[in-house]
């Protein structure tokens, strides 16, 4: 069933707007709620995937609540919240319509609102009321289809009615957007109209059909979504739509995600406030990502936007911190050749690059590190299972030369002598591998390229099994060519 009945309109506000704002206040929203006995009311707004309270109004002698302020409200969809139930209703705000008078009821405030003088809200709630009128019919048909079960004739008859209802709703939506083009109400409706793929895809085999649908959806994802409109920043649907494009419709590889983010930001660029919000959002999201390798997205964004001055709202100290952090991370990204370091063991020195092994597990640790101690049992178990599978475990105790005897003592007491235990007498590992915390772990292939990193010790066996299996298949495929 097509989802034409938008959930974001489940509880909506119908407003009235005064012709002009007062000289004192740039915005003024008066609210009268019949049956509501509380003394305060809240005005909030949407931002990202959250809602924030921006104003509080106390009831006056007329029984009204007045939200007002000296600075105009940014365009968007706002919410009026009734304590203590937190029922709410929504209002549209544009640059031209900053003053409202709203009357509704305590019970079902979103269904009983009355307004006058606001073109945007009048248009918007004409649409909402249309959907509300169609919803009972859709629900009844949905129930009829479910209850038909094995009665195919009854199911087909009900589905035919449902298809007709959906066609009517779709036509109403499209006619509405054309008729009221240029209004904020039409922009909201248009952004939530499903873009239908070609019916010719139905003739394809299932796998190819899904592939073509995915490609088509990515190409046409923004057909109805005008990201240059700053007002959409304060709506309840924009965040989920952009998150879906970046984190679901895009291949979850750093390169693909970076391209997806660039696509979104380029479309947002004319909407300066939205561009700023989502640039910061994506940067922070991938800086804190728990998925291995996604720091490459952070590095990409730092180089493309912060290092080039496109984040012109950030102070120089912030920019420098972000850019410097990206410079530290870049040599350690998956696919890069691991920085070469000196390994001293039993008085002899060699370079990491000179070790011959199908896989090298580079493990930075300290004997006085709580997390390292917690990881040791899993690390020992892993080594016993994989030591004969082409793996060299290079364990570097990140202590200065004078503390190395304590490292060796811990190694002997905990039965870690089978590892390639070493230390870097130059101390360069600290900078080259950005070792600010321990433990840290890197999995290298036979060319010393980083193929994974920062894997929790208790997940190391599973990750290594998958790496070995993938490598085996790649060799088999290469041999068959």
N, C-alpha and C positions, 0 to 999 in steps of 0.2 A: 504493500500500500504506500502510495506517495505521501510524504509528510508535509502536506500543505498547511496544516494547522499549527502555527508556530507556537512553541511552548512559552516563548518569552512574553507572549501576550496573555498569559493565563490570568494575570491580575494587572489591570491597566487603569491609568488615570485619565479622565476627561477633564479638560481645563478650560478656563476662560481667560482671556487676555485683555487688559486695558489697552487703549489706543496708544498711550504714551506713558513713559516712566515719569516719576516725579523728579523735580530738580535735585532733590537731596539724594535719592537712591537710584542707582543704575539699574537695579532689578527689584521687583516687589511682587511676591507671590502670596496672595491672601487665600486662606483655606477655612472653610466652614464645614464641620462634620457633625451631622445630626446624630444625637445619641452618644456622642463621645464625651466622656467626663474627665479625662486626664487633662493635666495642666500644661503639658508640653508636647511638641511634635518635632520630628526630625526631617531635615532635607538631606538627601544623600545623592551620590552619583556613582556611575560605573567607571572603573578604570582597570584594564586588564581583566583578570578573572576574579576581581574582588569588588566590593562596594565600600564606600567611605562616607561617613557623615561629615557634612560641611557646614551645617547651620542648624540652630535650635530656635524654635519660636515658642513663646509662652502665650497662653490664651489671654485675650484682652477683654475689655468690658462688653464688647459686642459678641463675645463667644467665638471670635475669630483668631486664627493664628497667622501672623504676618512674617514671612521671610523676606529680608531686604538687605541690601548692602551697597556700598559706594562704587564697587567695581562690577561691571557687567558679567553675567554668567557666560562661561564658554558654551558654545552650541553643543547639544547632545540630548540624551534621554536621562532625566533625573527621576528620583524616587522620593515620595513622601511616606515616611514610616510612622505607624501608629503604635506607641508603646501601650501596654507591655506585651501585646500579642505579636508585634512586629508584622502585622498586616501592612500592606503597602499598595500604593498606586503610582503610576508613572506619568510624567509630563514631558512633552517635547519643548525644548528651548532653542531658539535661533537668535541671531544677532538682532533681528527686527522685532521679535516678540519676547520681551524680557519681563513683562508684568502680567500676572494671572489672578483671576478670582475663581476659586474652585469650591463647589459644594457637593458633598457626598454623604454617605452614612457610615456609621461605625461597622455595621455588618455588611460584608461584601463591598468594601469601598471602591474596588476597581470596576464593579459592574453598575454602580449607582451614581457615578459622577455626572455632573451637569456643568456646562460651560457655555460661554458666549463670547464672540468677538475675536476668536483665534482661528485663523484660516488653517494653520498647520494642525492644531489639535482637532479641529472639526473634521478635516479630511482624514486624519489618522484614525479617529474613532468611528468614522463611517466604515472604514475597512475592518476595524476590530469587531464592530457590531455585526457586520456581515459574516465574519468567521464564527462568531459566537452563535449566530442563528443557524449556521450549517453544521456545527459540531454535534448536536444531538442526533442528526440524521446519520452522520459518519459513524458515531459510536454504535448506533442501532444496527447499521449494516455490518460493522465489524463483528458485532456479537452474532449476527445472523450467519455470517460466514464461518465463524468458529463453531457454532452449534450444528451446522450442516454436516460436519465430519465427513462420513463416507457417502453422503447424498450429493453426488456430483452435480446433478441437475439443479438442486437448490443452491448449491455453492456457486455455480456458474451464473445463476440468475441474480444472486445477491452481489457477486463480483461485478457483473455488468452495470448494476445500479451504482456501485461504488466508483467504477471507472467514469461513469457519466458525471457523478458528483465532482470527482477530481477534475474532470475537464471543465466543468462550469467554474470551479474555483480558480483554475489556472487561467481561464479566459478573463475572469474578473480581475485577477491580479495584473495581467498584462495590459488590459484596457486601462486599469487604474494608473499604472506607471506612465503610460503614454499620455493620458488625459491630464495628469497633474505633474508632468515633467518639470523639474526644477525645484520642487518642494522637498523639504527634508523628509516628510512623510513618504513620498514616492521613493526617495533614496533608500529608506529603511525597508520598504516592501520589496523593492527591486533586489536589494542585497540578499533577500531571503527566498527568492524564487529559484526553484531547482532548474538547473540548466540540463536539458534533456539530450543525451547522446543519440547519434543516428540509430535508427531501428535496424539498419543493415548489419549491425554487430550481432544481432540475434541469430544470424545465419552462420556464424562462425563456430568452430569447435570451442569447447569450454575454455581451454587454456588460452587459446589465441583471443577469444572474446574478452577474457579478463585482462589480458595484456593491452589490447586496443582500448578498452574502457579506461584503464589506468592512464595510458598516454593521452587519451582525449580529455579526460577530466583534468589532468595537470595543465594541458594547453588552454582549456576554457575555464579554469577555476575562477578567474577574475572577471569574467564577462559581465557579471551583474554587480560586482563589488568595486566601487569607486574608492580606492585607497587614497586618492588625493583630497578627499573630503574629511577635514579635521573633526567634524561632528561625529563621525562614526567611532572615533576613539572612545567616546563616552556612551557606548551602547553595550548591551549584555552579550552580543554575539560575535563581535569582531575578534576577540582574543581566541576563542575556540576555533574560529575559521582559520586564522593564521597559524595556530598551533597544529591544526590538522594538515595544512599544506606543508609545513616544515617537517613535522615529526611523524606523519603517517603516510602522506602521499609521496614523499620524497624517499629515495633509497637511503637507508640509515648508514651512510658512509660519510666521513667528514667532508669530502670533496662535494658530494651531492647536496649535503645540507648547507654548505657554504654558498653554493649556487642558488639554492632555494631562498636563503636569507637575503642574498643580494637582490634577487628578483622582488621580494617583498619590500625591501627598503627603497629600491629604486621607484617603485610605485607609490610609496609613502612620502617620498622626498618633497613633493609640493605641499604636503600637510606637515609643516615644520614640527608641531607639537607631537603628532603621532610618530613621525620619523625619529624624534629624540627618544620617545618612550620605548619604542620597539628596538632601537639600536642598543639602548641600555639593557633592556630586558633580555635580548638574545645574548649579548656579551656576558651578562651575569649568569644566565642559565648554563652556558657551556663552560664558564669558568668553574662552576660548581658541579658539573656533570659527573655522575658516578660510572658512566660507561667508558670503557677503555678506548683511548684514541680520540675522544671528542675534544680534547684540548687543542686539536688542530683547527677546530672551528674558532676557538678563542683567538688563536694566533692569527688566523686569516682576518678576523674582524679588527683586531688591533692594528694590523699592518694596513688594511684597506681604509679604515675610517678614522682611527685615533692618530696614527702616525702621520696622516695626511691632512690633519686639521679639520676634518669634517664633523668632529664632535666639539664644535666651537663653544658650547655652553660649559664644558668641563674646564676646571682651572688647570694650569700647567703642571702642578704637582700631581694631580690625578692622572693626567695624560702620561706623564713621565713614568709613573708607577705601572700603568697598564702596559705601555710600550716596552719598558724594561723587563717586565715579567714575561711578556711574549718572546723577547729575545732569549731569555733563559730557557723557555720551553721548546723553542723551535728546533734546536739540535737534538732534542730527545723525543721527537714525534715518531710515531710508528712509521716504518719505512726508511727512516734515516739510519746511516751507519753510526753505530755507537761510538761516542768519543773514546779515543784511545788513551789508556792510562797505564802507568807503571804498576806492575805487580811484584812485590817483594815477598819471597817465600823461602824460608830456611837459608837466608843470607844471599840467595840468588835472585836476580831481577830479570823480568821479561815483560813484554808488552801484551796487553789484552788482545791486540790484533794478531799476535803470533800463536795464540792457543789454537790447536786443531781439535775441533769438535763439531759434530753435526748440529748440536744445540748448546748454547752457553746460558746458564742461569746466573745472572749477575745480582748478587744479594748484598745490600749494605745493611749493617747491623751494629749494635753495641751491646756489650755484656750488662750494662746498667739500664737498658731500655725495657720498660715494662711490656710494651707491645711485642718487642722482639722475643722476650721470654715466653710470652703467650703463644707466639707463632712457632717456636722451636719444635714442639712435638709433631706438628703437622709437617714441618720442613724435613725432619728426620724420616718420617714415614714416607714422604714423597721421594726422598733421595734413595732409600732402600728399594723402592719399587722401580725407579727409573734410571738408576746408575748404570745399568747394562743396556740402555736404549739410546746410547749416543749422546748422553747429557753430561756436561761438566758443570758442577755447581761451584762457582767462584764466589766465596764469601769474604767480603772485605770488612774488617772491623774498623769502624770510623773513629779511631782514636789516634792521638799523636804517638810518635815512636816510644816515648817513655812509658806509655800505658799499655803497650803491646803485650808485655808479660801477663797482664791481667786478662787480656783477650785469649792468650794461649792457655792459661789456666782454666778459663771457662770452657774452651774447646775440649780440653782433656777430660774435665769433670763431667761433661754432658755428651761424650761419645760422638763428637763431630769431626773426628780425625780423617774420615774418608772424603771430606770436602776439600776443594782447592782453597785452603785458607791462606789469605794474603793480606797485605796492606799496601797502600800507596805512599811511599816515603816523601813524595813531592807535595802531597796534600791537594793536588789539582782536581782530584775527583770531586771535592766539595763544591767547586764552582761548575765544573763540566757536567756533573750530574745533578746539580741543584739540590744537594743533600742537606736540606734544612731540618728534615725529620727522618726518623727511622721507625720501622724497617722500610726499605725501598727495594723494588725488584724489577729487573728487566730480563726478558727472554729474547735471546739473539739467535739468528740462524747461522749457518756455516760461513757466511760472509760477514758476520758480525753486524748484520742489519737488525734493527729492533722490530720484532714481530708481535710483541705484547709487553705490557708493563703494569706495575702496581696491582698485581693479582693477589688477592688475599690468600694466605697460606692454605686455608682449608678448601680453596677452590682450585688450587694449583694442579692437582692430579687431573681433574676434568678438563681444564684448559689445555694441559699438555697433551692429553689423549687426543683432543680435537686437532691440535696443531700437527701432531705426528700423522694422524689419519688424512688430513688435508694434503700434507706434503707427499704422502704415499700416492694419493689419487692424482696429484699433479704430475708426478713422475710417470705413472702408468699412462696418463693421457698423452704426455710428451712422447712416450715410447711407441704409442699407437699411431702417431702422425707420420 
